[in-house]
Amino acid sequence: RVPTSLYVGKVDYSSYSVQEEIDRLVEALFDSDTIDETLGKEDWLAELRTFANLTGSFNFSADGKYLVGSSFIPALHLFLSQSQFKRFEDDIIFGENDNQTILFSRINFQHNQLGNSDK
């Protein structure tokens, strides 16, 4: 298996349209024949939304799909403080001395072994 990551730079992660676009990219990669569906993906953003939705304490978009607005960063910090989500700490990089700004993040996938490109 070949580990692969989708990197996202400094964007407004609390924005509906940003989360929608990240989800679109994740699904396009995951639907690719080269991604191993049994090992799947490590998608911190999707798991954050599930976690935040279960707590019932955070703001979601009107359609209930995305964690939006000023509650995004507090939800993210609470999420990362939970032992079952510690594995995502290295996937989200905050600004130096600024735990409110995400400089970049990654979502991990597992590729199937790719064949020889000389053929």
HUCORBEL-V415567 format. One line per field, one symbol per residue. ss: DSSP state (A for helix, B for strand, O for the rest). psi: psi as a letter, one per 30 degrees, with the letter a starting at -180 (. if undefined). burial: b if it has 9 or more other C-alpha atoms within 8 Angstrom, else e. A space follows every 10 residues. Layout:
# HUCORBEL-V415567
ss->???
psi->???
burial->???
This chain:
# HUCORBEL-V415567
ss->OBBBBBBBOO OOOOOAAAAA AAAAAAAAAA OOOOBOOOOO BBOAAAAAAA AAAAAOOOOB OOOOOOBOOO AAAAAAAAAA AOAAAAAAAA ABBBBOOBBB BBBBBBBBBB BOOOOOOOO
psi->kjkkkjkkaj ljffkeeeee eeeeeeeeee fkffkjfefb ljjeeeeeee eeeefgglkl lefgekjlaf feeeeeeeef fkefgfffef fjjllkgjgf kjelllkklj klkklkff.
burial->eeeeeeeeee beebbbebbb eeeeebeeeb eeeebbeeeb beebeeebbe bbbeeeebbb beeeebbbee bbbebbeebb eeeebbebbe bbbbbeeeee ebbbbbbbbb bbeeeeeee
